[in-house]
């Protein structure tokens, strides 16, 4: 039962954060197309690890700094939009799965081009 609640909470946080990230005015955050790929919240709802994937990323460190500086505002807005006893502290991580997938696709295309 508790894991189902955590899963629903993760989905809600992901949905609300994806909407809120559009409103962040920090130019470090507006580097490219940002999408939240995954959210994992601890069982006590104190911390949420948010994986962010960015298409067209210019500077990885600046993006993380911008997200960390916007974190208190994002947390406050989450508290307003969600009805939770504790609003989790947000910890941002970069997700490189899109880059890895593109690299694998290029490798497969290169192999098929060599065979032809």
C-alpha positions as CSV (number, residue, x, y, z in Angstrom):
1,X,0.0,0.0,0.0
2,X,2.8,2.5,0.9
3,X,4.7,1.8,-2.3
4,X,1.6,2.6,-4.3
5,X,1.3,5.9,-2.5
6,X,4.9,6.7,-3.1
7,X,4.5,5.8,-6.8
8,X,1.5,8.2,-7.1
9,X,3.4,10.9,-5.2
10,X,6.4,10.5,-7.6
11,X,4.1,10.8,-10.6
12,X,2.4,13.9,-9.1
13,X,5.8,15.5,-8.3
14,X,7.0,14.8,-11.8
15,X,3.9,16.3,-13.4
16,X,3.9,19.5,-11.3
17,X,7.6,20.0,-11.6
18,X,7.5,19.7,-15.4
19,X,4.9,22.5,-15.4
20,X,6.9,24.6,-12.9
21,X,10.2,24.3,-14.8
22,X,8.7,26.3,-17.6
23,X,8.2,29.3,-15.3
24,X,11.8,29.4,-13.9
25,X,13.3,32.7,-15.1
26,X,17.0,31.7,-14.4
27,X,18.9,31.6,-17.8
28,X,21.0,28.7,-16.5
29,X,17.9,26.5,-16.4
30,X,16.6,27.6,-19.8
31,X,19.4,26.1,-21.8
32,X,17.4,23.6,-23.9
33,X,14.4,21.4,-23.8
34,X,14.2,20.1,-20.2
35,X,12.2,16.9,-19.3
36,X,11.9,15.1,-16.1
37,X,12.6,11.5,-16.7
38,X,12.1,10.0,-13.2
39,X,11.4,11.0,-9.6
40,X,12.2,8.8,-6.6
41,X,10.9,9.9,-3.2
42,X,12.0,8.4,0.1
43,X,9.4,6.6,2.2
44,X,9.2,9.4,4.8
45,X,8.5,12.0,2.0
46,X,11.5,14.1,3.1
47,X,13.6,13.9,-0.1
48,X,12.9,13.5,-3.7
49,X,15.6,12.7,-6.3
50,X,14.6,14.2,-9.6
51,X,16.4,13.0,-12.8
52,X,16.4,15.7,-15.5
53,X,17.2,15.2,-19.1
54,X,18.1,18.1,-21.3
55,X,18.2,18.2,-25.1
56,X,20.6,20.9,-26.3
57,X,22.5,21.2,-23.0
58,X,25.2,23.8,-23.1
59,X,26.8,23.7,-19.7
60,X,26.0,20.8,-17.3
61,X,27.3,22.5,-14.1
62,X,25.4,25.7,-14.7
63,X,22.2,23.8,-15.2
64,X,22.6,22.0,-11.9
65,X,23.5,25.3,-10.1
66,X,20.4,26.9,-11.6
67,X,18.2,24.0,-10.5
68,X,19.7,24.1,-7.0
69,X,19.1,27.8,-6.7
70,X,15.5,27.5,-7.9
71,X,14.9,24.5,-5.6
72,X,13.3,26.5,-2.7
73,X,10.9,28.2,-5.1
74,X,10.0,24.9,-6.8
75,X,9.5,23.3,-3.4
76,X,7.2,26.1,-2.2
77,X,5.2,25.9,-5.4
78,X,4.9,22.1,-5.0
79,X,3.6,22.6,-1.5
80,X,0.9,25.0,-2.9
81,X,-0.2,22.6,-5.6
82,X,0.0,19.3,-3.7
83,X,-1.6,18.3,-0.5
84,X,1.2,16.6,1.4
85,X,2.1,16.7,5.1
86,X,5.8,17.2,4.1
87,X,6.9,18.7,0.9
88,X,10.1,16.8,0.0
89,X,13.4,18.5,-0.5
90,X,14.4,18.3,-4.2
91,X,17.7,16.8,-5.2
92,X,18.4,17.2,-9.0
93,X,20.5,14.7,-11.0
94,X,21.3,14.8,-14.7
95,X,20.0,11.8,-16.7
96,X,22.2,10.9,-19.7
97,X,20.0,8.2,-21.1
98,X,19.0,10.3,-24.2
99,X,22.6,10.8,-25.1
100,X,23.4,7.2,-24.5
101,X,20.4,6.1,-26.7
102,X,21.5,8.4,-29.5
103,X,25.1,7.1,-29.3
104,X,23.8,3.5,-29.5
105,X,21.6,4.4,-32.5
106,X,24.6,5.9,-34.3
107,X,26.7,2.8,-33.6
108,X,23.9,0.6,-35.0
109,X,23.5,2.8,-38.1
110,X,27.3,2.7,-38.7
111,X,27.3,-1.1,-38.5
112,X,24.4,-1.4,-40.9
113,X,26.1,1.1,-43.3
114,X,29.3,-1.0,-43.2
115,X,27.4,-4.2,-44.0
116,X,25.6,-2.6,-47.0
